[in-house]
Amino acid sequence: GHTFSSCVHAILMSAYTSVKSGKLKLKGDSSESHRKKKRKRRSHDDAGALSEPGFIKHGRWRKVRCFEEIGDRVILESGCLEGQYIQALDNGFFKLGPVRADDESPDPSEVFMAVRLSETKVAFKSGYGRYLGVDSSGELVGQAEAVGPRETWEPVFEDTKLALCACTHRFMTVTSDLRLMAASEKAKEREIFLMRGDVPLSKKARSSSSGGAEEVTGDMESFEVQYVKKFQSFRDHKLRVCSESRDGLTGAKKQGKLHEALLDRREKMKADRYCK
């Protein structure tokens, strides 16, 4: 209820305000010339960031220009209404937030955790623990605690412009009465958004080999444990993993359906609050 929402908002606000900017200190770098080169590269990155249009204005959140640059924390800005970000509400819906002043950071309710599901698909988790999805009427809703087809989005980038295609093959749009829908068959002005991330481009850019679909290394049991840790909430600090045989996971991996198979196993675990 409101108590949970208030706690989540407070936690997010605390986490957001605790982030400090600064240069990254590298351990084990004993070469002075190497350090100078590193500093020069960082200085160049900083200069590039400062010269990026809108970087300062948008609270130092950088534009995401391609799928590989999608980091963990993102904000989604309307392309036709500059300075207004998609905002999650505690009633399970979304709206465009107020226009932010220059150099004003986004509200925690406007920050999403991006979960990359494959090399082309992504899910967005709000601070209320719900995923950005679409209902049968095309309206954006945030009611699901687990990722399903309706919580899956395909980002389509063109330069720094972004269109988000839902599982219904309709693009997210801002309607004339400022509602958020996934209702358009084509991406025009009102279907254009900008995604911004809060980490330097040099740190958020990931190689396609390691940043796309989950890479399965080692045995399937270890992989499932790591997967469960991403999503499970365990109040007594005891991780619970499905005890059934993992033989089916190997076959699902070969068919490219490992994510769905793991989700099915999680749904059987009552201890996982992200599954019913």
Helices and strands as residue ranges (DSSP letters): H 2-17, H 32-51, E 62-63, G 67-69, E 73-78, E 86-88, E 94-96, G 108-110, E 112-116, E 122-125, E 131-134, E 140-144, G 149-151, E 154-158, E 161-165, E 171-174, E 180-184, G 189-191, E 193-197, H 201-204, H 208-211, H 220-231, H 247-254, H 258-267
